[in-house]
Amino acid sequence: MEEAYNTQVLPNGVRIVTEHVPSVRSASLGIWVGTGSRSEKPGEGGAAHFIEHMVFKGTERRTARQLAQEMDAIGGQVNAYTTKECTCFYARSLDEHLSRAMDMLCDMVFCSRFDEQDVQIERGVILEEIGMYQDNPEDLCSERLMGAVYKGTPLARPILGTRASLEKMTGAWLREYMRAHYLPGDIVVSLAGSFPELVVEELKARFLALEGGKSPAPRPAGYTPAFTLKKKAIEQNHLTLAFPGLPYGHKKRFVLQLLSSMLGGGMSSRLFQEVRERRGLCYSVYTYGAGHAETGVFAIYTALGKETEAQALETICRTIRDFAERGPAAEELGRARELSKANVLMGLESTQSRMSALGRGTLLQDRPLTTDEVIEAYNAVTAEDVRALARELFDFSRVSLSAVGRVGDEDYYRGLIGN
């Protein structure tokens, strides 16, 4: 099952990673840039995300409408997203139209106009996006958690920025920010699916033209325990309990993924069974990890009525402590392992999943793992590995909490958690 991906490093530092998938008729192309919201200085919040929006607003050769029409005309898809660590622009099309899709994507990323009128319009769109997230208590709870545990560092700032930071950004300013941060040493191009070698040569020619070097590493950040409480007139209280997690490239990351699956990753998970199925205290409860280059957070989220909050939080904490003390049962670990392996193997059926694995792995961890390496990593995890990591992570002297809704005070929640 070993994939035959190929990595080429251009003289200017751009890395091009490709993987042929002969059984498909489509291809996915991604341009990954190692600059995200954590690369922004104070007062620059939202710059990376603003640029992501602006590349869709027209280039010197195509208007925004022409970009949309031309991609639809070949049955293709184009999109982008920004994280704290990177920005990704990607396109998917049939192999016969790949060269055209590539031309459009490269045109968007490197030849956008940043017209001042478009900047004004798109600023309004992003402000509406910020408002949308503020109105979503689940997102607000998570955002406030990150702002609290990474307070004083770029990781604390929202990816979308703020009204104050966005209002300072002009088209010329955004163009200069992009020139300074989109450096060849920080760029990975990933391509997976059905494609001729001619397309790879075209990519090499385009990206060889880039000048510059590599951005300095962002300022390190570390997890600090924090409680953040936000009163909001809504029906449910939204709670996120958090502990220090793992960086995204940590050697124990596969152990953490299985731990998360067993604790709160699905309907058979301990928290779902204990909090929802057995006691009926909530509708939604799940776990997730947020890893960064040198730090991470592991979190448990739930949403419930004020009247069931105390019992639910006590049940969650008791379940966590029991899991850390006893570890998983053999059949529990087996279910989580097979679920994770199935997700990996089913992802091979998507050229976009393959492209993302190539790009993210190369940009953030120097090289992508093959499917065989991932499967072997899951197979190597033991129950004792999981128990040991759980005991390491679930240190209640370092617990954090973010709560949004008809919330109580900090002492009330510390009493429920036993902290």
C-alpha positions in Angstrom: 0.0 0.0 0.0 3.1 2.2 0.1 2.4 5.5 -1.8 4.9 6.7 -4.3 4.8 10.4 -3.7 7.6 12.6 -5.0 9.2 15.7 -3.5 11.1 18.2 -5.5 12.8 21.2 -3.9 13.4 24.2 -6.2 16.5 26.3 -5.9 14.5 29.1 -4.2 13.2 26.7 -1.5 9.6 26.0 -2.8 8.7 22.4 -2.3 6.5 20.5 -4.8 5.0 17.3 -3.6 3.1 15.1 -6.1 1.3 11.7 -5.9 -0.1 9.9 -9.0 -3.4 8.1 -8.4 -4.0 6.3 -11.6 -7.5 5.0 -10.8 -9.1 8.4 -10.8 -10.0 11.1 -13.3 -9.6 14.1 -11.1 -6.7 16.0 -9.5 -6.4 18.3 -6.5 -3.9 21.1 -6.3 -3.0 23.0 -3.2 -0.7 26.0 -2.5 0.3 26.0 1.1 1.9 29.0 2.7 3.5 28.8 6.1 2.0 32.0 7.4 -1.2 32.2 9.4 -2.6 34.4 12.2 0.3 33.6 14.6 2.7 35.3 12.2 0.9 38.6 12.6 2.2 41.3 14.9 0.0 43.3 17.3 -2.3 45.5 15.1 -2.0 43.1 12.1 -4.7 40.7 13.3 -6.7 39.2 10.5 -4.2 40.1 7.7 -3.6 36.5 6.6 -7.4 35.8 6.5 -8.1 39.1 4.7 -5.6 38.2 2.0 -7.3 34.8 1.6 -10.5 36.6 0.9 -9.0 39.1 -1.5 -7.5 36.5 -3.9 -11.0 35.7 -5.0 -11.8 39.4 -5.9 -10.0 39.5 -9.2 -6.6 39.6 -10.9 -5.0 41.6 -13.6 -6.3 39.1 -16.2 -9.7 38.1 -14.7 -12.4 39.8 -12.7 -14.0 38.1 -9.7 -17.0 37.1 -11.9 -14.7 35.7 -14.6 -12.8 33.6 -12.1 -16.1 32.1 -10.9 -17.5 31.5 -14.3 -14.3 30.0 -15.7 -14.0 27.5 -12.8 -17.6 26.6 -13.2 -17.1 26.2 -17.0 -14.6 23.3 -16.3 -16.7 21.8 -13.5 -14.0 22.6 -11.0 -13.9 23.8 -7.4 -11.7 26.4 -5.8 -11.5 27.4 -2.2 -9.1 28.5 0.6 -8.8 28.6 4.4 -6.6 30.2 7.0 -5.4 28.7 10.3 -3.1 29.9 13.0 -0.1 28.2 11.4 -0.8 28.4 7.6 -2.9 29.4 4.7 -4.1 27.0 2.0 -5.5 27.7 -1.5 -6.7 24.7 -3.4 -8.5 23.7 -6.6 -9.9 20.4 -7.8 -10.8 19.6 -11.4 -10.9 16.8 -14.0 -7.5 15.8 -15.3 -8.3 17.2 -18.7 -8.9 20.7 -17.2 -6.1 20.6 -14.6 -3.8 22.9 -16.5 -6.5 25.6 -16.7 -7.4 25.2 -13.1 -3.7 25.5 -12.2 -3.5 28.7 -14.2 -6.5 30.2 -12.4 -5.2 29.2 -8.9 -1.7 30.6 -9.5 -3.2 33.8 -11.0 -5.4 34.3 -8.0 -2.6 33.7 -5.4 0.2 35.7 -7.1 -1.5 38.3 -9.3 -4.5 39.5 -7.3 -5.3 43.2 -7.8 -6.2 44.2 -4.2 -8.4 47.0 -5.6 -9.3 49.5 -2.9 -13.1 49.3 -3.6 -12.9 45.5 -3.4 -11.0 45.8 -0.1 -13.8 48.0 1.3 -16.5 45.6 0.3 -14.7 42.5 1.5 -13.9 44.1 4.9 -17.7 44.3 5.3 -18.0 40.6 4.5 -15.4 39.7 7.1 -17.0 41.9 9.7 -20.2 39.9 9.1 -18.2 36.7 9.4 -16.9 37.9 12.8 -20.4 38.7 13.9 -21.6 35.2 12.8 -19.0 33.6 14.9 -19.8 35.8 17.9 -23.4 34.7 17.6 -22.4 31.1 17.6 -21.8 30.2 21.3 -19.9 27.0 20.5 -17.4 28.9 18.4 -17.3 31.8 20.9 -16.5 29.3 23.7 -13.6 27.8 21.8 -12.2 31.2 20.7 -12.3 32.6 24.3 -10.6 29.5 25.6 -7.7 30.0 23.1 -7.5 33.6 24.0 -7.2 32.8 27.7 -4.7 29.9 27.7 -2.4 31.7 25.2 -3.0 35.2 26.5 -0.3 37.6 25.5 0.9 35.6 22.4 -0.2 35.6 18.8 -2.0 32.3 19.3 -4.5 34.1 21.5 -5.7 36.4 18.7 -8.6 35.4 16.5 -7.8 34.3 13.0 -10.4 36.7 11.6 -9.0 39.8 13.4 -11.0 42.6 14.9 -12.9 45.6 13.6 -10.1 47.8 14.8 -7.3 45.9 13.1 -9.2 45.3 9.9 -10.1 49.0 9.4 -6.4 50.0 9.1 -5.8 47.6 6.2 -5.7 49.1 2.6 -5.2 47.2 -0.6 -1.6 48.5 -0.8 -0.9 47.4 2.8 -2.3 43.9 2.2 -0.3 43.6 -1.0 2.9 44.5 0.9 2.1 42.1 3.7 1.6 39.3 1.2 4.9 40.2 -0.5 6.8 40.1 2.8 5.2 36.8 4.1 4.6 34.7 1.0 8.2 33.6 0.7 9.4 30.6 -1.3 11.0 28.9 1.7 7.5 28.9 3.3 5.6 27.5 0.3 4.6 23.9 -0.5 2.7 22.9 -3.6 0.9 19.6 -3.4 -0.7 17.8 -6.2 -2.6 14.4 -6.1 -4.6 12.5 -8.6 -4.5 12.1 -12.3 -2.1 14.5 -14.0 0.5 14.7 -16.8 4.1 15.5 -16.0 3.7 18.6 -18.1 1.6 20.1 -15.3 4.4 19.5 -12.8 6.9 21.2 -15.2 4.5 24.2 -15.5 4.3 24.4 -11.7 8.1 24.4 -11.4 8.4 27.2 -14.0 5.8 29.3 -12.2 7.2 28.9 -8.7 10.9 29.3 -9.8 10.1 32.9 -10.5 9.5 33.7 -6.8 12.2 35.6 -5.0 13.0 35.8 -1.4 13.8 33.4 1.4 12.1 32.1 4.5 10.2 33.8 7.3 11.6 33.7 10.8 9.9 31.3 13.2 7.1 32.8 15.1 7.5 33.7 18.8 7.0 30.5 21.0 3.9 30.2 23.0 2.9 28.0 26.0 -0.3 26.8 27.6 -1.2 28.7 30.9 -4.3 27.5 32.9 -7.1 30.0 32.7 -10.9 30.4 33.4 -12.9 32.6 31.1 -16.6 33.2 31.7 -18.9 35.1 29.3 -22.5 35.9 30.2 -24.8 35.6 27.2 -28.6 35.5 27.2 -29.0 32.1 25.5 -30.9 28.9 26.3 -28.0 26.6 27.0 -24.6 27.0 28.7 -21.7 26.1 26.5 -18.7 24.6 28.4 -15.2 23.7 27.2 -12.9 22.0 29.7 -9.3 22.0 28.7 -5.8 20.6 29.5 -2.4 21.0 28.0 -2.2 19.0 24.7 0.5 18.0 22.3 2.2 19.9 19.5 1.0 18.7 16.0 4.2 16.8 15.2 4.6 15.1 18.6 5.6 11.4 18.6 2.6 10.6 20.8 0.1 12.2 18.5 -1.4 8.9 17.4 -1.8 7.8 21.0 -3.7 11.1 21.6 -5.9 10.6 18.6 -7.0 7.2 19.9 -7.4 8.6 23.4 -9.7 11.3 22.1 -11.7 8.8 20.1 -12.3 6.6 23.1 -13.1 9.4 25.5 -15.3 11.6 23.3 -15.0 10.8 19.6 -18.3 9.2 18.8 -21.5 7.5 20.0 -19.6 4.7 21.7 -17.2 7.0 23.5 -17.2 7.1 27.3 -18.4 10.7 27.6 -21.2 10.3 25.1 -22.4 7.1 26.8 -22.1 8.5 30.4 -23.3 12.0 29.9 -25.9 11.7 27.2 -27.0 8.1 26.9 -27.0 7.0 30.5 -27.9 10.3 32.2 -29.6 12.4 29.5 -27.7 15.5 30.6 -26.9 17.0 27.2 -27.4 16.6 23.5 -23.7 17.2 22.4 -20.5 16.2 24.1 -17.1 15.6 22.4 -13.4 15.9 22.7 -10.9 17.6 20.3 -7.2 18.6 20.2 -5.7 21.8 18.8 -2.0 21.3 18.1 0.6 23.9 17.2 4.3 23.9 16.5 5.4 23.8 20.1 2.2 23.6 22.2 -1.3 22.2 22.2 -4.7 22.1 23.9 -6.9 19.0 24.6 -10.5 20.0 25.2 -13.9 18.5 26.1 -17.0 20.5 25.0 -20.6 20.2 25.9 -23.7 22.3 25.8 -26.6 21.9 28.2 -29.2 23.6 30.3 -28.3 25.5 33.5 -30.2 22.9 35.6 -28.1 20.0 34.4 -24.7 21.8 34.2 -23.4 20.8 37.7 -24.2 17.1 37.3 -22.8 17.0 33.8 -19.6 18.7 34.7 -19.1 16.4 37.7 -19.8 13.4 35.5 -17.3 14.6 32.8 -14.5 15.1 35.4 -15.2 11.7 37.1 -15.1 10.0 33.7 -11.8 11.7 32.8 -10.2 10.7 36.1 -11.4 7.1 35.8 -10.0 6.9 32.3 -6.7 8.2 33.4 -6.5 5.8 36.4 -7.6 2.6 34.7 -6.9 3.2 31.0 -9.0 1.7 28.2 -10.3 -1.8 27.9 -8.9 -4.0 25.1 -12.1 -3.9 23.0 -12.4 -0.1 23.5 -8.9 0.4 22.2 -9.7 -2.0 19.3 -12.8 0.0 18.2 -10.9 3.3 18.3 -8.0 1.8 16.4 -10.2 0.4 13.6 -12.2 3.6 13.3 -9.1 5.7 12.9 -7.6 3.3 10.4 -10.8 3.2 8.4 -10.8 7.0 8.2 -7.3 7.0 6.9 -8.0 4.3 4.3 -11.3 5.8 3.2 -9.5 9.1 2.8 -7.4 7.5 0.1 -10.5 7.6 -2.1 -10.4 11.4 -2.2 -7.7 13.3 -4.2 -8.4 16.3 -2.0 -7.6 14.3 1.2 -4.4 13.0 -0.4 -3.4 16.5 -1.5 -4.1 17.9 2.0 -2.0 15.1 3.7 0.9 15.8 1.3 0.8 19.6 1.8 0.2 19.7 5.5 2.7 17.0 6.2 5.4 18.6 4.2 4.8 22.2 5.4 4.3 21.4 9.1 6.3 18.2 9.7 8.9 18.3 6.8 7.5 15.3 5.1 4.1 13.5 4.8 3.7 10.0 6.4 2.7 7.2 4.1 -0.4 5.3 4.7 1.6 2.3 5.9 3.4 4.5 8.4 0.2 5.8 9.8 -1.4 2.4 10.0 1.7 1.0 11.8 1.6 4.0 14.2 -2.0 3.2 15.2 -1.3 -0.5 15.5 1.7 0.1 17.8 -0.4 2.0 20.4 -1.0 0.0 23.5 -3.5 0.4 26.3 -0.7 1.3 28.7 0.4 4.0 26.2 -3.0 5.5 26.4 -3.3 5.3 30.1 0.2 6.9 30.6 -0.7 9.8 28.3 -4.1 10.3 30.0 -2.4 10.5 33.4 0.1 13.0 32.0 -2.4 15.2 30.3 -5.3 15.2 32.8 -3.6 17.2 35.5 -6.4 19.0 37.2 -3.9 21.5 38.7 -3.6 22.8 35.1 -7.2 22.6 34.0 -8.9 25.5 32.1 -12.5 26.3 31.5 -14.3 28.5 29.0 -18.1 29.0 29.6 -20.6 31.0 27.7 -24.3 31.4 28.6 -26.1 31.9 31.9 -22.9 31.1 33.7 -21.9 31.2 37.4 -18.7 32.6 38.8 -15.2 31.0 38.8 -15.4 29.6 42.3 -18.6 27.8 41.4 -17.0 26.0 38.5 -13.8 25.3 40.4 -15.9 23.6 43.0 -17.6 21.4 40.5 -14.4 20.4 38.8 -12.6 19.8 42.1 -9.8 22.2 41.5 
